[in-house]
Amino acid sequence: MADTNRERVNRAPERVVLLKGWRRLLVCFVVFAVGALLFAPAVALGAASTPIVSGSSYVVDSLPSTGKISAFNKSLELSYPKNNALVDANKLLATDQSVYFTVYVPGGGSPDYQKYVLVSNIFKISVAAGTYLLEPGQLTLSYDPNVSSAVADRLSIWYSPGISVSGNVYKWDRSGNLNLGGITSTSKHTVTAPFQFSGTGTGYYAVFLGQQVFEEFSAQSDAAWSYPYVMPLWAKGIVEQLPVGSTVYFGLSNNVNRLEFATMMVKGLGLPLTKKPTSASEQIFTDRLNGQDFYNVIPEDIDRATGSTYFGAGYSSASGYKIYDGNHMPVQYAETAARAGIVRGYEDGTFRPQNLITRQEAAVILARVGNLKLSDDSDKVKGSLEALFDDAGEIAPWAAASVLAAVQAKLIVGKPSSDPGSKKLEFDPNGNLTRAEAITMTYRLLKKLKKI
């Protein structure tokens, strides 16, 4: 695609029970809102006095030392630590420090028309191949102000290494598309996501609205209550539909394993993944699954090692966006979480990604990530837990303070007591978490941290 109107600038270098009627009303509203967006005409987002022309370009010879680049009536903003620079894969200063921006006003396009609606202009950002930011930054894009604030938490920035064009429709039909997520500002009508150049030189970026309604939310399922928590995290690519292959079910009643829970934390916090180990000697954990060292393990290996269908047969070969792929391996999420202090391995040096996580283990992780203040008075902690839960005595000492802190922060809640005459709840510390519960806890945590 040719760049036109180029301007060069020189600068110095869980639970809430939902009423049936409310759920049906919400589903109808979403369908109506999405329908309106699907058939809306292309709009050039920007100040009315200076309309954006499709194909317009903007260039900087080097990253401004101020730490910010704004272009196209502020509909795009790239921010980064001050005095940043472009470097090569070895973090040596790149010869070419130029950054090119181009905006396109599309008539449509999507990585999956059944799931995501385009609600912004498309922006191409280019640097020399093999070039990266020395320190990662953030990309902020404006979206259509007609998008209702009621669904704005389902907005996300997507990346594609290449786009094909048919008329005025920009098709996101190439492999390598990534859901970057992002924090939505409804007052500014913007989405901000972590940013780093991919190394290929050119990338396309746009805002999409997640629109799919899964069967578990329209039927009377045990997980219907989790709708307002699951949809934003799914739309932002923090969680995915499992097992892969189902067209209507999200898999919310299935129990969550250690790998997926750690992945939710890493993606929710926007942590950059550690480099993939190239040998067993480079990996932190010593797991071997299905005859593979952890650094080579793919989701199917975890399923085969446990005789389960957690991820689903053919996960890696399934079409569409997936959280785990050749550039985002399970080991990278586990090691990133470990290096950030989110999770720990076992005494034998394994991570055990296939193990189902318990409620008290989840509480410990939530307390760590949420930087919750933990009481060092064990007697006081014990008394407080006994006042809340019938089964407080079953909570392990190593988890007790974290459980109390997570409960007080309303990140995790108890269950109805099995004793009909009790006014307390049960915590069920050794019970497993369903994916609906785990996603809900993650949502609450990210809300508290202002990450969504």
The 8 nearest C-alpha neighbors of each residue, nearest first, counted from 0:
[[1, 2, 54, 164, 163, 3, 162, 101],
 [0, 2, 3, 54, 101, 55, 56, 4],
 [3, 1, 54, 56, 0, 55, 5, 101],
 [2, 4, 5, 55, 54, 56, 1, 101],
 [5, 3, 55, 56, 6, 2, 54, 57],
 [6, 4, 56, 3, 57, 55, 7, 2],
 [5, 7, 57, 58, 56, 4, 8, 55],
 [8, 6, 58, 59, 57, 5, 9, 60],
 [7, 9, 59, 58, 10, 6, 60, 57],
 [10, 8, 60, 59, 7, 11, 61, 58],
 [11, 9, 63, 61, 8, 12, 60, 59],
 [10, 12, 63, 64, 61, 9, 62, 60],
 [11, 61, 62, 63, 64, 10, 82, 84],
 [14, 436, 412, 439, 411, 15, 440, 225],
 [13, 15, 16, 224, 225, 436, 412, 439],
 [14, 16, 224, 17, 13, 225, 223, 18],
 [15, 17, 224, 14, 18, 223, 225, 19],
 [18, 16, 224, 15, 19, 22, 21, 223],
 [17, 19, 21, 20, 22, 16, 23, 224],
 [20, 18, 22, 21, 23, 17, 219, 24],
 [19, 21, 23, 22, 18, 24, 17, 25],
 [22, 20, 24, 18, 19, 23, 25, 17],
 [21, 23, 25, 19, 24, 20, 26, 18],
 [22, 24, 26, 20, 25, 21, 27, 19],
 [23, 25, 21, 27, 22, 26, 20, 28],
 [26, 24, 28, 22, 27, 23, 21, 29],
 [27, 25, 23, 29, 28, 24, 22, 30],
 [28, 26, 24, 30, 25, 29, 31, 23],
 [27, 29, 25, 31, 26, 30, 32, 24],
 [30, 28, 32, 26, 31, 27, 33, 25],
 [29, 31, 27, 33, 28, 32, 34, 26],
 [32, 30, 28, 34, 29, 33, 27, 35],
 [33, 31, 29, 35, 34, 30, 28, 36],
 [32, 34, 36, 30, 35, 31, 29, 37],
 [35, 33, 37, 31, 36, 32, 30, 38],
 [34, 36, 32, 33, 37, 38, 39, 31],
 [37, 35, 39, 33, 34, 38, 32, 116],
 [38, 36, 34, 35, 39, 33, 116, 117],
 [37, 39, 36, 35, 40, 34, 33, 41],
 [38, 40, 36, 37, 35, 41, 42, 34],
 [41, 39, 42, 38, 106, 36, 37, 107],
 [40, 42, 106, 105, 104, 39, 43, 107],
 [41, 43, 44, 40, 104, 120, 143, 119],
 [44, 42, 104, 51, 45, 120, 41, 50],
 [45, 43, 42, 120, 74, 143, 51, 119],
 [46, 44, 72, 50, 74, 51, 43, 47],
 [45, 47, 48, 49, 72, 50, 44, 51],
 [46, 48, 49, 50, 45, 44, 51, 43],
 [49, 47, 46, 50, 45, 51, 72, 44],
 [48, 50, 47, 46, 51, 45, 72, 71],
 [51, 49, 47, 45, 46, 48, 52, 43],
 [50, 52, 43, 45, 53, 49, 71, 44],
 [53, 51, 55, 54, 50, 104, 43, 103],
 [52, 54, 103, 104, 55, 102, 51, 43],
 [55, 53, 103, 102, 3, 2, 101, 52],
 [54, 56, 4, 3, 53, 101, 52, 102],
 [57, 55, 101, 5, 100, 4, 2, 3],
 [56, 58, 100, 6, 5, 99, 7, 101],
 [59, 57, 99, 7, 98, 8, 100, 6],
 [58, 60, 8, 61, 98, 97, 9, 7],
 [59, 61, 97, 9, 96, 10, 58, 98],
 [62, 60, 96, 97, 12, 59, 63, 10],
 [61, 63, 12, 84, 64, 83, 59, 60],
 [62, 64, 65, 12, 10, 11, 66, 61],
 [63, 65, 82, 81, 66, 12, 62, 11],
 [66, 64, 63, 81, 67, 82, 80, 62],
 [67, 65, 81, 79, 64, 80, 78, 63],
 [66, 68, 78, 77, 65, 79, 69, 63],
 [67, 69, 77, 76, 78, 70, 66, 63],
 [70, 68, 76, 73, 75, 77, 67, 71],
 [69, 71, 73, 75, 72, 76, 74, 68],
 [70, 72, 73, 74, 75, 51, 45, 69],
 [73, 71, 45, 74, 70, 46, 49, 69],
 [74, 72, 70, 75, 69, 71, 76, 45],
 [73, 75, 141, 72, 71, 140, 45, 70],
 [76, 74, 140, 73, 70, 139, 69, 71],
 [75, 77, 69, 139, 68, 138, 73, 78],
 [76, 78, 138, 68, 67, 137, 139, 69],
 [79, 77, 67, 137, 66, 136, 76, 68],
 [78, 80, 136, 66, 137, 81, 67, 135],
 [81, 79, 66, 83, 82, 134, 136, 78],
 [82, 80, 66, 64, 83, 65, 79, 63],
 [81, 83, 64, 80, 84, 66, 12, 65],
 [82, 84, 81, 80, 133, 134, 64, 62],
 [85, 83, 133, 132, 62, 86, 82, 12],
 [84, 86, 132, 131, 93, 133, 96, 92],
 [87, 85, 92, 93, 90, 91, 131, 130],
 [86, 88, 130, 90, 89, 91, 93, 129],
 [89, 87, 90, 129, 86, 130, 131, 91],
 [88, 90, 87, 91, 86, 92, 93, 130],
 [91, 89, 86, 87, 88, 92, 133, 131],
 [90, 92, 86, 89, 87, 93, 88, 85],
 [93, 91, 86, 85, 87, 90, 94, 84],
 [94, 92, 86, 95, 87, 85, 91, 96],
 [93, 95, 96, 92, 86, 85, 87, 127],
 [94, 96, 93, 97, 127, 126, 85, 61],
 [95, 97, 61, 85, 60, 93, 94, 98],
 [98, 96, 60, 61, 59, 95, 126, 99],
 [97, 99, 126, 59, 125, 58, 60, 96],
 [100, 98, 58, 125, 124, 57, 126, 97],
 [99, 101, 124, 57, 56, 123, 58, 125],
 [102, 100, 56, 123, 55, 122, 54, 57],
 [101, 103, 122, 54, 55, 121, 53, 123],
 [104, 102, 53, 121, 54, 120, 105, 122],
 [103, 105, 53, 120, 43, 121, 41, 102],
 [106, 104, 107, 167, 168, 41, 103, 169],
 [105, 107, 41, 167, 168, 40, 104, 108],
 [108, 106, 168, 105, 169, 117, 167, 109],
 [107, 109, 169, 170, 168, 117, 171, 110],
 [108, 110, 111, 171, 112, 117, 170, 115],
 [109, 111, 171, 172, 112, 115, 108, 170],
 [112, 110, 109, 113, 114, 115, 319, 171],
 [113, 111, 109, 114, 115, 110, 116, 108],
 [114, 112, 111, 115, 211, 210, 116, 109],
 [113, 115, 211, 210, 111, 112, 209, 116],
 [116, 114, 209, 208, 112, 207, 210, 111],
 [115, 117, 208, 207, 118, 109, 37, 209],
 [116, 118, 207, 119, 109, 206, 108, 208],
 [119, 117, 143, 207, 142, 206, 116, 208],
 [120, 118, 142, 206, 143, 205, 117, 121],
 [119, 121, 104, 103, 205, 105, 122, 43],
 [122, 120, 205, 103, 204, 102, 119, 104],
 [123, 121, 102, 204, 203, 101, 103, 205],
 [122, 124, 203, 101, 100, 202, 102, 204],
 [125, 123, 100, 202, 99, 201, 203, 122],
 [126, 124, 201, 99, 200, 98, 202, 123],
 [127, 125, 200, 98, 97, 128, 201, 99],
 [126, 128, 200, 130, 129, 95, 125, 97],
 [129, 127, 200, 199, 130, 198, 126, 201],
 [130, 128, 198, 87, 199, 127, 88, 200],
 [129, 131, 87, 128, 198, 86, 127, 85],
 [132, 130, 196, 86, 85, 87, 133, 198],
 [131, 133, 85, 134, 135, 84, 86, 195],
 [132, 134, 84, 86, 85, 131, 83, 135],
 [133, 135, 132, 136, 83, 80, 79, 84],
 [136, 134, 195, 132, 194, 79, 133, 137],
 [135, 137, 79, 194, 78, 193, 195, 134],
 [138, 136, 193, 194, 78, 192, 77, 79],
 [137, 139, 77, 192, 191, 194, 76, 193],
 [140, 138, 191, 76, 190, 75, 189, 77],
 [141, 139, 75, 189, 190, 74, 142, 76],
 [142, 140, 189, 74, 188, 190, 75, 119],
 [141, 143, 119, 118, 188, 189, 144, 206],
 [142, 144, 145, 118, 119, 146, 44, 141],
 [145, 143, 146, 188, 142, 147, 141, 185],
 [144, 146, 143, 147, 36, 142, 148, 118],
 [147, 145, 144, 143, 148, 151, 150, 36],
 [146, 148, 149, 150, 145, 151, 32, 144],
 [147, 149, 151, 150, 185, 146, 152, 145],
 [150, 148, 147, 151, 152, 146, 29, 153],
 [151, 149, 148, 152, 153, 147, 146, 29],
 [150, 152, 148, 153, 154, 149, 147, 183],
 [151, 153, 150, 231, 154, 183, 451, 149],
 [154, 152, 231, 234, 151, 209, 208, 150],
 [155, 153, 208, 151, 152, 207, 209, 206],
 [154, 156, 180, 235, 206, 181, 207, 157],
 [157, 155, 206, 179, 205, 180, 181, 178],
 [158, 156, 178, 179, 204, 205, 177, 206],
 [157, 159, 204, 177, 203, 176, 178, 202],
 [158, 160, 176, 203, 161, 202, 175, 177],
 [161, 159, 202, 203, 201, 175, 176, 158],
 [162, 160, 159, 173, 202, 203, 163, 171],
 [161, 163, 171, 170, 169, 164, 173, 172],
 [162, 164, 170, 169, 165, 161, 171, 172],
 [163, 165, 169, 168, 170, 166, 162, 167],
 [166, 164, 168, 167, 169, 163, 170, 108],
 [165, 167, 168, 164, 169, 106, 105, 107],
 [166, 168, 106, 105, 165, 169, 164, 107],
 [169, 167, 107, 106, 165, 108, 166, 164],
 [168, 170, 164, 108, 163, 107, 162, 105],
 [169, 171, 108, 163, 172, 162, 164, 168],
 [172, 170, 110, 162, 109, 173, 108, 169],
 [173, 171, 170, 110, 162, 174, 163, 109],
 [174, 172, 171, 161, 175, 162, 176, 159],
 [175, 173, 176, 172, 160, 159, 319, 161],
 [174, 176, 177, 159, 160, 173, 320, 158],
 [177, 175, 159, 158, 174, 320, 160, 173],
 [178, 176, 158, 157, 179, 175, 159, 320],
 [177, 179, 157, 236, 180, 156, 158, 235],
 [178, 180, 156, 157, 177, 192, 181, 155],
 [181, 179, 235, 155, 156, 178, 236, 192],
 [180, 182, 192, 191, 155, 190, 156, 183],
 [183, 181, 451, 191, 190, 450, 192, 184],
 [182, 184, 190, 189, 185, 152, 181, 191],
 [183, 185, 189, 186, 187, 188, 190, 182],
 [186, 184, 188, 187, 183, 148, 151, 189],
 [185, 187, 184, 188, 189, 183, 148, 144],
 [186, 188, 184, 189, 185, 141, 183, 144],
 [189, 187, 185, 184, 142, 186, 141, 144],
 [188, 190, 141, 184, 140, 187, 142, 183],
 [189, 191, 183, 182, 139, 140, 181, 184],
 [192, 190, 139, 181, 182, 138, 137, 183],
 [191, 193, 181, 138, 137, 180, 179, 194],
 [194, 192, 137, 136, 138, 269, 191, 195],
 [195, 193, 137, 136, 138, 135, 192, 196],
 [194, 196, 135, 132, 197, 136, 131, 193],
 [197, 195, 131, 198, 132, 194, 130, 200],
 [198, 196, 199, 195, 200, 131, 202, 201],
 [197, 199, 129, 200, 130, 196, 128, 131],
 [200, 198, 128, 197, 201, 129, 160, 202],
 [199, 201, 128, 126, 127, 198, 125, 129],
 [202, 200, 125, 124, 199, 160, 126, 123],
 [201, 203, 160, 124, 123, 159, 125, 158],
 [202, 204, 123, 159, 122, 158, 160, 124],
 [205, 203, 158, 122, 157, 121, 123, 156],
 [204, 206, 121, 156, 157, 119, 120, 122],
 [207, 205, 156, 119, 155, 118, 117, 157],
 [208, 206, 117, 116, 155, 118, 154, 115],
 [207, 209, 154, 116, 115, 153, 210, 117],
 [210, 208, 115, 234, 153, 114, 211, 207],
 [209, 211, 114, 115, 208, 212, 33, 116],
 [212, 210, 114, 213, 209, 113, 115, 230],
 [213, 211, 210, 214, 216, 26, 217, 247],
 [214, 212, 247, 215, 216, 248, 211, 249],
 [213, 215, 247, 217, 216, 248, 218, 212],
 [216, 214, 213, 218, 220, 217, 223, 248],
 [217, 215, 223, 214, 218, 213, 226, 212],
 [216, 218, 214, 215, 219, 213, 23, 223],
 [219, 217, 215, 220, 216, 214, 223, 213],
 [218, 220, 223, 217, 221, 215, 216, 222],
 [221, 219, 222, 223, 215, 218, 216, 217],
 [220, 222, 223, 219, 252, 224, 215, 251],
 [221, 223, 220, 224, 225, 251, 435, 252],
 [224, 222, 216, 225, 220, 215, 221, 226],
 [223, 225, 16, 222, 17, 226, 15, 14],
 [226, 224, 223, 228, 222, 227, 229, 435],
 [225, 227, 229, 228, 224, 223, 230, 216],
 [228, 226, 225, 229, 230, 231, 224, 439],
 [229, 227, 439, 226, 225, 230, 442, 231],
 [228, 230, 226, 232, 231, 227, 225, 233],
 [229, 231, 233, 232, 228, 227, 234, 226],
 [232, 230, 153, 234, 233, 152, 229, 228],
 [233, 231, 235, 237, 229, 234, 230, 238],
 [232, 234, 238, 230, 236, 235, 231, 239],
 [235, 233, 209, 231, 153, 232, 236, 230],
 [236, 234, 180, 155, 232, 233, 237, 231],
 [237, 235, 233, 178, 238, 234, 180, 232],
 [236, 238, 232, 266, 235, 263, 233, 267],
 [239, 237, 233, 236, 232, 263, 240, 322],
 [240, 238, 233, 241, 236, 237, 322, 321],
 [239, 241, 249, 243, 242, 250, 238, 248],
 [242, 240, 243, 250, 310, 249, 239, 309],
 [241, 243, 311, 310, 309, 244, 240, 250],
 [242, 244, 241, 311, 245, 314, 310, 240],
 [245, 243, 246, 242, 311, 317, 241, 314],
 [244, 246, 243, 247, 248, 242, 241, 249],
 [245, 247, 248, 244, 213, 249, 243, 240],
 [246, 248, 214, 213, 245, 249, 215, 212],
 [249, 247, 214, 250, 213, 245, 215, 246],
 [248, 250, 240, 251, 241, 213, 247, 215],
 [251, 249, 241, 248, 252, 253, 240, 242],
 [250, 252, 435, 434, 253, 249, 222, 433],
 [251, 253, 433, 250, 434, 222, 435, 254],
 [254, 252, 433, 251, 250, 434, 255, 435],
 [255, 253, 433, 432, 434, 431, 252, 256],
 [254, 256, 434, 433, 355, 432, 356, 253],
 [255, 257, 355, 354, 356, 258, 259, 353],
 [258, 256, 352, 260, 356, 259, 354, 355],
 [259, 257, 352, 261, 260, 256, 262, 333],
 [258, 260, 262, 261, 257, 256, 263, 255],
 [261, 259, 263, 257, 262, 258, 256, 264],
 [262, 260, 264, 258, 259, 263, 257, 336],
 [263, 261, 259, 265, 260, 264, 332, 266],
 [264, 262, 260, 266, 261, 265, 267, 237],
 [265, 263, 267, 261, 262, 266, 268, 260],
 [266, 264, 262, 268, 270, 267, 263, 336],
 [267, 265, 269, 263, 268, 237, 264, 262],
 [268, 266, 264, 269, 265, 263, 237, 445],
 [267, 269, 265, 266, 270, 264, 450, 445],
 [268, 270, 266, 267, 265, 193, 271, 192],
 [271, 269, 265, 268, 272, 266, 335, 267],
 [272, 270, 269, 273, 335, 265, 266, 193],
 [273, 271, 335, 331, 270, 274, 332, 327],
 [274, 272, 335, 331, 275, 271, 334, 332],
 [273, 275, 276, 272, 331, 277, 335, 334],
 [274, 276, 331, 273, 277, 294, 328, 330],
 [277, 275, 281, 282, 278, 294, 274, 279],
 [276, 278, 275, 281, 294, 279, 282, 280],
 [279, 277, 280, 281, 276, 282, 294, 292],
 [278, 280, 281, 282, 292, 294, 277, 276],
 [279, 281, 278, 282, 283, 276, 277, 285],
 [282, 280, 276, 279, 278, 283, 277, 294],
 [283, 281, 279, 276, 284, 280, 294, 278],
 [282, 284, 281, 334, 285, 348, 280, 349],
 [285, 283, 349, 348, 282, 286, 350, 293],
 [284, 286, 349, 348, 287, 283, 293, 282],
 [287, 285, 349, 293, 284, 292, 288, 350],
 [288, 286, 292, 291, 293, 290, 285, 289],
 [287, 289, 291, 290, 304, 300, 301, 286],
 [288, 290, 304, 300, 291, 303, 287, 301],
 [289, 291, 288, 287, 292, 300, 304, 296],
 [292, 290, 288, 287, 289, 296, 295, 293],
 [291, 293, 287, 294, 295, 286, 279, 296],
 [292, 294, 296, 286, 295, 287, 330, 291],
 [293, 295, 330, 292, 296, 276, 282, 279],
 [296, 294, 293, 292, 291, 297, 330, 328],
 [297, 295, 293, 294, 291, 300, 292, 298],
 [296, 298, 300, 299, 295, 329, 328, 301],
 [299, 297, 301, 300, 310, 302, 296, 314],
 [298, 300, 302, 301, 297, 303, 312, 314],
 [301, 299, 303, 289, 298, 302, 297, 296],
 [300, 302, 304, 298, 299, 303, 353, 288],
 [301, 303, 307, 299, 305, 300, 304, 308],
 [304, 302, 306, 300, 305, 301, 299, 289],
 [305, 303, 289, 301, 302, 288, 306, 300],
 [306, 304, 307, 302, 303, 301, 353, 300],
 [305, 307, 303, 302, 304, 308, 301, 309],
 [306, 308, 302, 305, 309, 303, 304, 301],
 [307, 309, 311, 302, 310, 242, 312, 306],
 [308, 310, 307, 311, 242, 302, 241, 253],
 [311, 309, 242, 308, 241, 243, 298, 314],
 [310, 312, 242, 308, 243, 314, 309, 313],
 [313, 311, 314, 299, 308, 310, 243, 242],
 [312, 314, 316, 315, 317, 311, 299, 243],
 [315, 313, 317, 316, 312, 311, 243, 310],
 [314, 316, 313, 317, 324, 298, 297, 299],
 [315, 317, 313, 314, 318, 312, 319, 324],
 [318, 316, 314, 315, 313, 319, 243, 244],
 [319, 317, 316, 320, 321, 315, 314, 174],
 [320, 318, 321, 317, 111, 110, 174, 176],
 [319, 321, 176, 177, 322, 318, 178, 175],
 [322, 320, 323, 319, 324, 239, 315, 314],
 [321, 323, 324, 320, 239, 327, 236, 238],
 [324, 322, 327, 328, 321, 329, 325, 298],
 [325, 323, 327, 326, 328, 322, 315, 321],
 [324, 326, 327, 328, 323, 297, 315, 329],
 [327, 325, 324, 328, 323, 275, 331, 274],
 [328, 326, 324, 323, 325, 331, 329, 322],
 [327, 329, 331, 330, 323, 324, 325, 326],
 [330, 328, 332, 331, 333, 323, 297, 327],
 [331, 329, 333, 328, 294, 332, 334, 293],
 [330, 332, 334, 328, 329, 333, 273, 275],
 [331, 333, 335, 329, 330, 334, 262, 336],
 [334, 332, 330, 336, 331, 335, 337, 329],
 [333, 335, 337, 331, 336, 332, 330, 338],
 [336, 334, 332, 338, 337, 333, 273, 272],
 [335, 337, 341, 339, 333, 334, 338, 342],
 [336, 338, 334, 342, 340, 339, 335, 341],
 [339, 337, 335, 340, 336, 334, 341, 342],
 [340, 338, 336, 337, 341, 335, 342, 334],
 [341, 339, 337, 338, 342, 336, 343, 367],
 [340, 342, 336, 339, 337, 364, 368, 367],
 [343, 341, 337, 340, 336, 364, 344, 261],
 [344, 342, 337, 345, 341, 340, 350, 336],
 [343, 345, 350, 349, 348, 346, 342, 284],
 [344, 346, 347, 349, 348, 350, 343, 351],
 [345, 347, 348, 344, 349, 343, 350, 284],
 [346, 348, 345, 349, 344, 285, 350, 284],
 [349, 347, 346, 345, 284, 285, 344, 350],
 [350, 348, 284, 285, 286, 345, 344, 351],
 [349, 351, 344, 352, 284, 345, 286, 348],
 [352, 350, 353, 354, 349, 286, 257, 344],
 [353, 351, 258, 257, 354, 350, 256, 301],
 [352, 354, 351, 256, 301, 257, 355, 258],
 [355, 353, 256, 352, 351, 257, 356, 258],
 [354, 356, 256, 255, 257, 353, 431, 357],
 [355, 357, 256, 257, 431, 354, 360, 255],
 [358, 356, 431, 360, 429, 430, 359, 361],
 [357, 359, 361, 428, 360, 430, 431, 432],
 [358, 360, 428, 362, 361, 357, 398, 363],
 [361, 359, 357, 363, 362, 358, 356, 364],
 [360, 362, 358, 364, 359, 363, 365, 357],
 [361, 363, 359, 365, 402, 360, 364, 401],
 [364, 362, 401, 366, 360, 361, 365, 398],
 [363, 365, 367, 361, 366, 362, 341, 368],
 [366, 364, 362, 368, 367, 363, 369, 361],
 [365, 367, 371, 369, 363, 364, 401, 368],
 [368, 366, 364, 370, 365, 369, 363, 341],
 [367, 369, 365, 370, 366, 364, 341, 371],
 [368, 370, 366, 371, 367, 365, 444, 448],
 [371, 369, 367, 368, 366, 372, 365, 373],
 [370, 372, 366, 369, 373, 404, 367, 405],
 [371, 373, 370, 374, 404, 366, 401, 369],
 [374, 372, 400, 371, 404, 401, 375, 366],
 [373, 375, 376, 400, 372, 380, 377, 404],
 [374, 376, 377, 373, 400, 380, 379, 378],
 [377, 375, 379, 374, 378, 380, 400, 381],
 [376, 378, 380, 379, 375, 381, 374, 400],
 [379, 377, 381, 380, 376, 382, 383, 375],
 [378, 380, 382, 376, 381, 377, 383, 374],
 [379, 381, 377, 383, 378, 382, 400, 384],
 [380, 382, 378, 384, 379, 383, 377, 385],
 [383, 381, 385, 379, 380, 384, 378, 386],
 [382, 384, 380, 386, 385, 381, 379, 387],
 [383, 385, 387, 381, 386, 382, 391, 388],
 [386, 384, 382, 391, 387, 388, 383, 381],
 [385, 387, 383, 384, 388, 382, 423, 389],
 [388, 386, 384, 385, 423, 424, 383, 389],
 [389, 387, 425, 424, 391, 390, 385, 423],
 [388, 390, 425, 391, 423, 424, 385, 387],
 [389, 391, 392, 388, 393, 425, 426, 427],
 [392, 390, 385, 388, 393, 394, 384, 389],
 [391, 393, 390, 394, 385, 395, 389, 381],
 [392, 394, 391, 390, 395, 428, 427, 429],
 [395, 393, 391, 392, 428, 399, 396, 398],
 [394, 396, 398, 397, 399, 393, 392, 359],
 [397, 395, 399, 398, 394, 400, 377, 381],
 [396, 398, 395, 399, 400, 401, 394, 363],
 [399, 397, 395, 401, 396, 400, 402, 363],
 [398, 400, 402, 396, 401, 397, 394, 395],
 [401, 399, 403, 402, 373, 398, 374, 380],
 [402, 400, 404, 363, 398, 403, 399, 366],
 [403, 401, 399, 405, 362, 400, 404, 398],
 [402, 404, 406, 400, 401, 405, 407, 399],
 [405, 403, 401, 407, 406, 402, 408, 400],
 [406, 404, 408, 402, 410, 407, 403, 366],
 [405, 407, 409, 403, 411, 408, 404, 412],
 [406, 408, 404, 409, 405, 403, 410, 411],
 [409, 407, 405, 406, 410, 404, 411, 371],
 [410, 408, 406, 407, 411, 405, 412, 443],
 [409, 411, 405, 408, 440, 443, 406, 444],
 [410, 412, 406, 409, 405, 440, 13, 413],
 [413, 411, 406, 13, 409, 414, 410, 426],
 [414, 412, 426, 425, 424, 415, 411, 388],
 [413, 415, 425, 424, 426, 416, 412, 427],
 [416, 414, 424, 425, 417, 413, 423, 418],
 [417, 415, 424, 425, 418, 414, 423, 421],
 [416, 418, 419, 415, 425, 421, 424, 420],
 [417, 419, 416, 421, 420, 415, 389, 422],
 [420, 418, 421, 417, 416, 422, 415, 423],
 [419, 421, 418, 422, 416, 417, 423, 424],
 [422, 420, 418, 423, 419, 416, 424, 389],
 [421, 423, 420, 424, 416, 419, 418, 387],
 [424, 422, 421, 388, 387, 389, 416, 425],
 [425, 423, 416, 388, 415, 414, 413, 389],
 [424, 426, 388, 416, 414, 389, 413, 390],
 [425, 427, 413, 428, 414, 388, 390, 424],
 [426, 428, 430, 429, 425, 390, 358, 414],
 [429, 427, 359, 358, 426, 430, 394, 357],
 [430, 428, 357, 427, 358, 431, 359, 394],
 [431, 429, 427, 357, 428, 358, 432, 359],
 [430, 432, 357, 356, 358, 254, 355, 429],
 [433, 431, 254, 255, 436, 437, 358, 357],
 [434, 432, 254, 436, 435, 253, 252, 255],
 [433, 435, 251, 437, 255, 436, 254, 253],
 [436, 434, 251, 438, 433, 437, 225, 439],
 [437, 435, 439, 433, 13, 434, 438, 432],
 [438, 436, 434, 440, 439, 435, 432, 441],
 [437, 439, 441, 435, 440, 436, 434, 442],
 [440, 438, 442, 436, 228, 441, 437, 435],
 [441, 439, 443, 437, 442, 438, 410, 444],
 [440, 442, 438, 444, 439, 443, 445, 437],
 [441, 443, 439, 445, 440, 444, 228, 438],
 [444, 442, 446, 440, 441, 445, 410, 447],
 [443, 445, 441, 447, 446, 442, 440, 410],
 [446, 444, 450, 448, 442, 447, 443, 449],
 [447, 445, 449, 443, 448, 444, 451, 450],
 [448, 446, 444, 445, 449, 443, 450, 369],
 [447, 449, 445, 446, 450, 444, 369, 451],
 [450, 448, 446, 447, 451, 445, 182, 444],
 [449, 451, 445, 448, 446, 182, 268, 267],
 [450, 182, 449, 446, 445, 183, 181, 152]]
